[in-house]
Amino acid sequence: MIVSQSTIVALVTGANKGIGKEIARQLGAQGMTVLLAARDAARGEQAATELSIETRRSEKPKSVISSETLTFKLDGSENSVQGNYGVQIKAKAHWDGTKLITETERSIQGSTVTTTQVFSLDASRKEMTVDNTLTVQHGYQSQGANNTGRGKDVFIKSRRSVNK
Ligand SMILES: NC(=O)c1ccc[n+]([C@@H]2O[C@H](COP(=O)([O-])OP(=O)(O)OC[C@H]3O[C@@H](n4cnc5c(N)ncnc54)[C@H](OP(=O)(O)O)[C@@H]3O)[C@@H](O)[C@H]2O)c1
């Protein structure tokens, strides 16, 4: 299981223009994962040209929380982002129908680590599933070794208001 915790996910309707678009921009600037909803898919996609995703992890000791924010360009082009500890990360994202797919690549201690996350909403639009795949390329082959991990996170929209 890959530990990946986006803290707050905001779903903004009417987000392709006006107040909705500005609210989505401001929530994203605060580090939230923002899902833009629009009745016209093309207008919605045009409104979202960039997406920022913040991932928080608890380190040892558990009270220490590390945070990393990656910005993806939604036209599929690669973005080079500085992650934690000065690590350079290649970040890409694209839409596959209604699914959003993000990909990252970084080098950790000589190994190339890639992640793929597939974001999808259920029909009720209240449940978001994130399928995570993490692969480590060590640069050598070891028989029977598994260098790929897979996991799934499910976020359910709550009526409860959340204070940051
Ligand atoms: N702007 C202000 O200063 C202000 C001040 C106070 C209150 N308001 C209120 O806040 C709301 C938004 O204002 P705005 O200026 O952001 O308006 P806007 O720029 O016209 O944006 C309205 C958004 O709502 C969507 N929308 C409209 N009718 C819809 C429907 N029947 N079903 C689903 N989506 C629909 C539009 O999608 P499409 O692009 O597909 O049409 C668009 O994304 C309005 O109710 C307005 O009266 C605005």
The ligand as an SDF file (V2000), in Angstrom:
LIG
                    3D

 48 52  0  0  0  0  0  0  0  0999 V2000
  -20.0430   37.9970   -9.9700 N   0  0  0  0  0  0  0  0  0  0  0  0
  -20.4620   38.5950   -8.8740 C   0  0  0  0  0  0  0  0  0  0  0  0
  -19.9640   39.6700   -8.4580 O   0  0  0  0  0  0  0  0  0  0  0  0
  -21.5400   37.9560   -8.0370 C   0  0  0  0  0  0  0  0  0  0  0  0
  -21.8980   38.5730   -6.8270 C   0  0  0  0  0  0  0  0  0  0  0  0
  -22.8540   37.9540   -6.0060 C   0  0  0  0  0  0  0  0  0  0  0  0
  -23.4800   36.7680   -6.4190 C   0  0  0  0  0  0  0  0  0  0  0  0
  -23.1430   36.2260   -7.6260 N   0  0  0  0  0  0  0  0  0  0  0  0
  -23.7760   34.9460   -7.9940 C   0  0  0  0  0  0  0  0  0  0  0  0
  -22.8030   33.9070   -8.0120 O   0  0  0  0  0  0  0  0  0  0  0  0
  -23.1110   32.9930   -9.0480 C   0  0  0  0  0  0  0  0  0  0  0  0
  -21.9300   32.8570  -10.0010 C   0  0  0  0  0  0  0  0  0  0  0  0
  -21.6370   34.1240  -10.5460 O   0  0  0  0  0  0  0  0  0  0  0  0
  -20.5010   34.3280  -11.6380 P   0  0  0  0  0  0  0  0  0  0  0  0
  -20.2940   35.7880  -11.8010 O   0  0  0  0  0  0  0  0  0  0  0  0
  -19.3490   33.4870  -11.2940 O   0  0  0  0  0  0  0  0  0  0  0  0
  -21.2810   33.7780  -12.9330 O   0  0  0  0  0  0  0  0  0  0  0  0
  -20.6580   33.2310  -14.3250 P   0  0  0  0  0  0  0  0  0  0  0  0
  -19.3380   33.8390  -14.5940 O   0  0  0  0  0  0  0  0  0  0  0  0
  -21.7630   33.3900  -15.3180 O   0  0  0  0  0  0  0  0  0  0  0  0
  -20.4160   31.6720  -14.0170 O   0  0  0  0  0  0  0  0  0  0  0  0
  -21.5380   30.8280  -13.7360 C   0  0  0  0  0  0  0  0  0  0  0  0
  -21.0700   29.3830  -13.6950 C   0  0  0  0  0  0  0  0  0  0  0  0
  -22.1950   28.5780  -13.3770 O   0  0  0  0  0  0  0  0  0  0  0  0
  -22.4060   27.6310  -14.4430 C   0  0  0  0  0  0  0  0  0  0  0  0
  -23.8620   27.4590  -14.6400 N   0  0  0  0  0  0  0  0  0  0  0  0
  -24.7470   28.3850  -15.0130 C   0  0  0  0  0  0  0  0  0  0  0  0
  -25.9710   27.8220  -15.0980 N   0  0  0  0  0  0  0  0  0  0  0  0
  -25.8230   26.5260  -14.7850 C   0  0  0  0  0  0  0  0  0  0  0  0
  -26.7220   25.4190  -14.7340 C   0  0  0  0  0  0  0  0  0  0  0  0
  -28.0280   25.5600  -14.9850 N   0  0  0  0  0  0  0  0  0  0  0  0
  -26.2270   24.2130  -14.3990 N   0  0  0  0  0  0  0  0  0  0  0  0
  -24.9140   24.0480  -14.1190 C   0  0  0  0  0  0  0  0  0  0  0  0
  -24.0020   25.0550  -14.1720 N   0  0  0  0  0  0  0  0  0  0  0  0
  -24.4630   26.2780  -14.5030 C   0  0  0  0  0  0  0  0  0  0  0  0
  -21.7590   28.2560  -15.6600 C   0  0  0  0  0  0  0  0  0  0  0  0
  -21.4310   27.2410  -16.5980 O   0  0  0  0  0  0  0  0  0  0  0  0
  -21.4230   27.5480  -18.1910 P   0  0  0  0  0  0  0  0  0  0  0  0
  -20.0990   28.2070  -18.5060 O   0  0  0  0  0  0  0  0  0  0  0  0
  -21.5450   26.1700  -18.7730 O   0  0  0  0  0  0  0  0  0  0  0  0
  -22.5790   28.4360  -18.5090 O   0  0  0  0  0  0  0  0  0  0  0  0
  -20.5320   28.8950  -15.0310 C   0  0  0  0  0  0  0  0  0  0  0  0
  -19.5390   27.9320  -14.7950 O   0  0  0  0  0  0  0  0  0  0  0  0
  -24.3830   33.5260   -9.7240 C   0  0  0  0  0  0  0  0  0  0  0  0
  -25.4890   32.8860   -9.1360 O   0  0  0  0  0  0  0  0  0  0  0  0
  -24.3770   34.9940   -9.3800 C   0  0  0  0  0  0  0  0  0  0  0  0
  -25.6860   35.5290   -9.3940 O   0  0  0  0  0  0  0  0  0  0  0  0
  -22.1790   36.7690   -8.4260 C   0  0  0  0  0  0  0  0  0  0  0  0
  1  2  1  0
  2  3  2  0
  2  4  1  0
  4  5  1  0
  4 48  2  0
  5  6  2  0
  6  7  1  0
  7  8  2  0
  8  9  1  0
  8 48  1  0
  9 10  1  0
  9 46  1  0
 10 11  1  0
 11 12  1  0
 11 44  1  0
 12 13  1  0
 13 14  1  0
 14 15  2  0
 14 16  1  0
 14 17  1  0
 17 18  1  0
 18 19  2  0
 18 20  1  0
 18 21  1  0
 21 22  1  0
 22 23  1  0
 23 24  1  0
 23 42  1  0
 24 25  1  0
 25 26  1  0
 25 36  1  0
 26 27  1  0
 26 35  1  0
 27 28  2  0
 28 29  1  0
 29 30  1  0
 29 35  2  0
 30 31  1  0
 30 32  2  0
 32 33  1  0
 33 34  2  0
 34 35  1  0
 36 37  1  0
 36 42  1  0
 37 38  1  0
 38 39  2  0
 38 40  1  0
 38 41  1  0
 42 43  1  0
 44 45  1  0
 44 46  1  0
 46 47  1  0
M  CHG  2   8   1  16  -1
M  END
$$$$
